[in-house]
Amino acid sequence: MVPWKKVVTGLTSIFTPTFHYQLDLNSTAYIQKHTELAASGYRVNQRAQRDPANNPAPPRYAHHALTGPEYDDLAANLAAKDYHPLIVNGYNTEDGDMRFATVWEKSQLHFWHQERDLTKQQVQSFLREHGWECKKRMTWMSGYYPPSTADDPEPEARYVVIAGDRTFPGWHGDWTWYMNRTYLDFRGDFAGDGGGTKPISLSLRYRNSEPRFDYIWQRYTRSGWDGMPQNWVYTTNTYADDYEAAWKRHVDAGKTPIAVTGYFQPGCGMFYVGIFVSFDQPDWLEGTD
């Protein structure tokens, strides 16, 4: 199992195109660092840069270590104040208890739905109800394992899913998702150019010395593959020093880090996976609202 105190985070400044990331924080240090960076004009990176004078970034709220009922209470409170969820992750503590970490943003986006603790089959039902039929798109998906019990020592993964409006300017019609992917699956899915699609979310969980990945892809061409050049890269299976070098190389080349997450490999230590995208197509990150 991944040590539950290992947390990775990436934040971006809303004032200048500068970025900051931090690896291997425990939960207390994460909140302290998040508060410090947010006060300095950074925020958890989910969308393209804004002009603070003419289009300031909206307020955000982040919290972690929530039980399921605590998360539900927080979600109801924030929704009543016109916030909507950007990120929700489930994870296990050292004792195997379930906790949730989340980031919400204040906005006028009123048409969204979220659910937690869904099985793989229930995710399909959720998408039929709130996705395809209502012309919404899935903007976030994250899998996690419920606590083990004597009757069920390796319970089936559960998922938290967010679906929202499809009305942003960069929406070109189709999207897809991948659940419970092995490392080799992940490498295969990311090996090509995406055929005109791009990853907009990435999460992973870990059990029995094997990471499992969940991610969403979205089209950024208007009608099938039209020759638009690939504008994203990813890093995988990298140690902290290697990720630091990749971060510097891709950021110096003008790319934006949109995701970084890590997993523990027995006998090897922590590995990190990240996605970087170019600024030259600003609609890239609009899909994460």
C-alpha positions, -999 to +999 in steps of 0.1 A: +000+000+000+012+035-007+022+053+025-009+075+031+012+105+042+028+108+008+011+136-010+020+153-043+007+187-054+012+211-082+002+248-081+003+276-106+004+314-100-027+334-112-005+365-117+024+353-138+030+320-157+051+305-130+046+272-113+054+253-081+053+217-072+060+198-040+065+161-035+062+138-005+043+161+019+025+146+048-011+158+054-002+186+078+026+199+057+004+198+026-022+221+042+005+245+054+021+246+020-012+250+002-022+279+025+012+296+021+012+293-017-025+303-021-017+335-001+011+342-025-012+340-056-009+303-065-036+278-068-040+241-075-035+239-112-067+230-132-071+255-160-053+281-181-038+313-168-061+343-162-055+381-164-059+391-127-067+427-137-096+420-161-105+384-153-094+375-117-094+339-106-125+329-087-123+318-050-114+283-043-118+260-013-096+230-005-099+205+023-086+170+031-089+141+056-127+142+054-148+111+061-175+103+037-203+120+058-180+150+064-174+153+027-211+151+020-218+179+045-190+201+031-203+195-005-238+205+004-226+236+022-203+247-007-229+239-034-254+262-016-228+290-019-224+285-057-192+264-056-187+234-078-162+205-074-130+204-095-112+176-078-122+148-053-099+120-044-104+091-020-076+075-001-068+052+028-051+062+061-025+040+077-053+023+096-072+016+064-099+042+070-114+061+040-107+098+037-114+124+009-095+154-003-112+180-025-109+213-043-140+234-051-144+267-070-169+294-068-187+299-102-220+303-120-218+267-133-251+254-119-254+223-141-232+196-126-236+164-107-212+143-086-214+109-068-190+090-047-185+053-037-197+041-071-188+007-084-176+004-120-211-006-131-226+023-112-203+047-130-219+035-163-254+042-148-242+076-136-230+086-171-262+074-187-282+096-163-260+127-161-237+124-190-248+113-225-285+118-221-282+152-205-254+163-228-229+167-200-193+155-199-173+138-173-147+162-159-132+142-131-129+105-121-109+090-093-108+055-080-100+043-045-103+012-024-128+009+005-114-004+038-107-041+040-128-064+062-125-100+073-153-109+048-138-088+020-101-084+023-097-069-011-129-049-019-137-038-054-126-003-062-150+026-058-151+058-078-160+094-074-172+111-106-180+147-116-201+156-147-207+191-159-219+213-188-205+208-223-209+244-232-173+257-230-158+270-263-132+242-268-158+214-266-157+194-299-180+166-292-166+134-279-147+122-249-139+088-233-126+075-200-103+047-188-108+029-155-087+005-135-058+005-160-025-012-152+008+005-156+013-013-190-022-002-200-013+033-191+019+033-211+000+019-241-029+045-239-004+074-237+021+060-262+006+075-293-005+110-302-041+106-289-056+108-324-067+144-317-077+138-281-060+149-249-060+137-212-078+161-189-076+142-156-053+116-141-055+098-108-041+065-095-044+042-065-022+013-053-027-022-039-006-054-039+024-036-053+006-025-084-007+010-094-041+014-111-048+044-132-080+063-140-082+091-165-104+110-189-096+120-225-113+147-246-112+157-283-095+190-292-101+187-329-134+197-344-143+166-366-121+136-362-083+138-367-075+169-387-037+170-384-035+193-354-001+187-338+000+170-304+004+196-277+009+175-247+036+152-232+037+130-201+063+116-178+061+082-161+080+059-138+103+088-128+121+094-094+118+128-078+151+140-093+140+129-127+107+145-123+124+178-113+144+177-145+113+169-166+094+197-149+121+222-157+125+210-193+088+211-201+080+244-182+110+261-199+095+250-232+063+268-224+042+239-212+018+239-183+019+211-157-018+200-152-013+168-132+013+150-111+007+120-089+029+093-073+030+057-062+052+035-041+070+005-055+084-019-029+122-021-032+123+009-055+107+038-037+084+065-050+077+070-087+059+100-103+037+105-133+029+139-148+012+156-177+023+188-194+004+208-220+012+238-243-002+273-239-008+277-276-043+262-274-060+279-245-091+257-247-071+227-235-078+233-198-113+248-202-126+212-200-118+209-164-143+234-152 
